[in-house]
Amino acid sequence: MEQTLVLIKPDGVQRGLIGNIISRFEQVGLKIVAMKMVHAEQEDVDQHYALTEEWMMAVFTKAKAKYDAEGKTFPYTDHKAYGGEIKRGLVDFLRSSPIVALVLEGEMAVSLVRKLVGATEPASSPAGTIRGDFSHDTYALSNEQSRPLRNLIHASGNVEEAKNEMAIWFTDVELHKYEHVNDRVQYDAKWFLPE
C-alpha cells in the first residue's frame, strides 16, 4: 500500500481542527500508520521546504496564474525571489506553534489525500475538501500581509516526495504495521465472497 505524509499546520492546530481533519482521512478508509504533535525544528522545516527550481517555479506559477485570472498584477517577476520569500514565511509559520504530523496508508494514498485536501489556495478549493470547508484564505491577502497562506495542511505531492518527507518527520520505528478493518473490508478480494 502507498503511504503519504500530512502536516496539520499551526492554523489547523490552533483552530482546533485536528480531529475534523483526521476524520476526513479515516472516513475514506486511509489507515494512520504514524502520528505525533511536534514543535518543528529549523533543520526539519528547511529540509521539508527544499528550494528546488521545480518547487520555486511551481509556487510562482500557481500564484501568478491566480493573479492573472483576477486581472491583478503579480508583485513578483522572478520565481526565485518569490520562492525564497515563500520558504522564509513557511519556515517561520511551521515553527510558530505545534504541528501534527501523520503518515497515512492506502490505495493511491498520495492522490487521494491531495483530492481530499483541495487546492493550495483555500478560496479556490471546492466545498467538500478540507481547505474548501475550513478556510478561505487567498494568495492576494497573504501576499498583501507578507505571510504564507493559512491553508491548514500540507500533503505530499507525489510518491517520491512522500518518501522523502516521511523520512524528515518520522523514523522507521515510528511507522507502525497493524491490521486495520479496511485491510480486509476494502482490500481483501475474498472478504465478501460467500463461504
C-alpha positions as semicolon CSV with decimal commas, in nm:
position;residue;x (nm);y (nm);z (nm)
1;M;0,000;0,000;0,000
2;E;0,109;0,353;-0,071
3;Q;0,200;0,592;0,211
4;T;0,193;0,971;0,226
5;L;0,280;1,249;0,469
6;V;0,036;1,506;0,604
7;L;0,122;1,800;0,829
8;I;-0,159;1,981;1,008
9;K;-0,016;2,332;1,019
10;P;-0,031;2,577;1,311
11;D;-0,357;2,734;1,190
12;G;-0,526;2,392;1,185
13;V;-0,393;2,308;1,531
14;Q;-0,476;2,643;1,687
15;R;-0,826;2,647;1,539
16;G;-0,900;2,305;1,694
17;L;-0,946;2,129;1,359
18;I;-0,714;1,830;1,420
19;G;-1,000;1,586;1,479
20;N;-1,208;1,716;1,187
21;I;-0,913;1,687;0,951
22;I;-0,808;1,341;1,065
23;S;-1,166;1,212;1,049
24;R;-1,181;1,302;0,677
25;F;-0,891;1,067;0,610
26;E;-1,026;0,789;0,830
27;Q;-1,377;0,813;0,681
28;V;-1,245;0,748;0,330
29;G;-1,058;0,439;0,453
30;L;-0,700;0,558;0,496
31;K;-0,503;0,399;0,779
32;I;-0,294;0,613;1,017
33;V;0,044;0,441;1,050
34;A;0,223;0,725;1,233
35;M;0,117;1,040;1,415
36;K;0,273;1,292;1,652
37;M;0,249;1,653;1,763
38;V;0,580;1,837;1,742
39;H;0,739;2,177;1,760
40;A;0,916;2,178;1,424
41;E;1,294;2,212;1,430
42;Q;1,459;2,459;1,190
43;E;1,654;2,185;1,012
44;D;1,341;1,972;0,959
45;V;1,146;2,259;0,807
46;D;1,446;2,363;0,593
47;Q;1,464;2,010;0,453
48;H;1,089;1,988;0,409
49;Y;1,072;2,306;0,202
50;A;1,378;2,249;-0,015
51;L;1,438;2,539;-0,254
52;T;1,450;2,340;-0,575
53;E;1,399;2,503;-0,912
54;E;1,089;2,287;-0,961
55;W;0,933;2,388;-0,627
56;M;1,005;2,760;-0,675
57;M;0,859;2,754;-1,026
58;A;0,550;2,565;-0,908
59;V;0,462;2,810;-0,627
60;F;0,535;3,108;-0,854
61;T;0,322;2,970;-1,141
62;K;0,023;2,890;-0,917
63;A;0,019;3,229;-0,750
64;K;0,081;3,426;-1,070
65;A;-0,196;3,240;-1,255
66;K;-0,442;3,331;-0,981
67;Y;-0,345;3,699;-1,002
68;D;-0,367;3,694;-1,383
69;A;-0,713;3,531;-1,371
70;E;-0,833;3,814;-1,147
71;G;-0,676;4,082;-1,369
72;K;-0,430;4,183;-1,099
73;T;-0,057;4,248;-1,127
74;F;0,152;3,985;-0,954
75;P;0,404;4,162;-0,728
76;Y;0,695;3,928;-0,817
77;T;0,864;3,893;-1,156
78;D;1,113;3,621;-1,062
79;H;1,030;3,270;-0,940
80;K;1,349;3,255;-0,731
81;A;1,268;3,572;-0,537
82;Y;0,910;3,458;-0,482
83;G;1,017;3,104;-0,389
84;G;1,270;3,233;-0,136
85;E;1,014;3,466;0,018
86;I;0,756;3,187;0,041
87;K;1,008;2,950;0,200
88;R;1,108;3,206;0,466
89;G;0,744;3,259;0,556
90;L;0,663;2,887;0,561
91;V;0,962;2,804;0,781
92;D;0,862;3,072;1,032
93;F;0,497;2,967;1,015
94;L;0,561;2,595;1,071
95;R;0,788;2,680;1,365
96;S;0,543;2,925;1,525
97;S;0,346;2,662;1,722
98;P;0,293;2,285;1,732
99;I;0,204;2,090;1,420
100;V;0,062;1,741;1,384
101;A;0,250;1,507;1,151
102;L;0,078;1,196;1,010
103;V;0,163;0,914;0,776
104;L;-0,143;0,772;0,602
105;E;-0,159;0,445;0,413
106;G;-0,396;0,312;0,149
107;E;-0,454;0,252;-0,219
108;M;-0,328;0,558;-0,411
109;A;-0,287;0,741;-0,079
110;V;-0,094;1,036;-0,223
111;S;-0,350;1,133;-0,487
112;L;-0,645;1,052;-0,259
113;V;-0,512;1,279;0,017
114;R;-0,442;1,559;-0,233
115;K;-0,800;1,530;-0,360
116;L;-0,942;1,545;-0,005
117;V;-0,720;1,841;0,091
118;G;-0,814;2,061;-0,208
119;A;-0,627;2,337;-0,390
120;T;-0,332;2,513;-0,227
121;E;-0,533;2,835;-0,206
122;P;-0,830;2,769;0,022
123;A;-1,053;3,022;-0,161
124;S;-1,007;2,815;-0,481
125;S;-1,082;2,482;-0,309
126;P;-1,426;2,338;-0,371
127;A;-1,671;2,268;-0,092
128;G;-1,621;1,918;0,040
129;T;-1,243;1,948;0,055
130;I;-1,063;2,017;0,382
131;R;-0,937;2,357;0,271
132;G;-1,266;2,445;0,099
133;D;-1,469;2,366;0,409
134;F;-1,243;2,506;0,682
135;S;-1,054;2,803;0,535
136;H;-1,097;3,092;0,292
137;D;-0,750;3,249;0,268
138;T;-0,628;3,390;-0,065
139;Y;-0,294;3,446;-0,237
140;A;-0,378;3,815;-0,261
141;L;-0,442;3,858;0,112
142;S;-0,140;3,653;0,217
143;N;0,087;3,849;-0,019
144;E;-0,066;4,179;0,093
145;Q;0,007;4,084;0,456
146;S;0,352;3,937;0,370
147;R;0,271;3,595;0,516
148;P;0,220;3,241;0,390
149;L;-0,124;3,108;0,306
150;R;-0,312;2,982;0,608
151;N;-0,428;2,666;0,435
152;L;-0,437;2,430;0,734
153;I;-0,248;2,136;0,593
154;H;0,044;2,008;0,388
155;A;0,009;1,692;0,180
156;S;0,289;1,528;-0,020
157;G;0,263;1,592;-0,393
158;N;0,384;1,257;-0,525
159;V;0,513;0,920;-0,406
160;E;0,882;1,019;-0,416
161;E;0,813;1,342;-0,228
162;A;0,613;1,145;0,030
163;K;0,906;0,908;0,093
164;N;1,148;1,198;0,134
165;E;0,914;1,393;0,361
166;M;0,827;1,093;0,579
167;A;1,200;1,044;0,642
168;I;1,226;1,404;0,768
169;W;0,943;1,375;1,020
170;F;0,947;1,006;1,122
171;T;1,199;0,732;1,193
172;D;1,131;0,377;1,070
173;V;1,048;0,276;1,429
174;E;0,769;0,534;1,440
175;L;0,592;0,380;1,138
176;H;0,354;0,113;1,266
177;K;0,228;-0,203;1,099
178;Y;-0,104;-0,336;1,226
179;E;-0,422;-0,489;1,091
180;H;-0,698;-0,241;1,024
181;V;-1,055;-0,337;0,936
182;N;-1,007;-0,176;0,595
183;D;-0,722;-0,416;0,521
184;R;-1,000;-0,671;0,479
185;V;-1,317;-0,478;0,401
186;Q;-1,163;-0,255;0,133
187;Y;-0,867;-0,454;0,005
188;D;-0,921;-0,828;0,062
189;A;-1,057;-0,966;-0,267
190;K;-1,222;-1,259;-0,092
191;W;-1,378;-1,076;0,202
192;F;-1,733;-1,051;0,061
193;L;-1,740;-1,388;-0,114
194;P;-1,984;-1,646;0,026
195;E;-1,824;-1,916;0,236
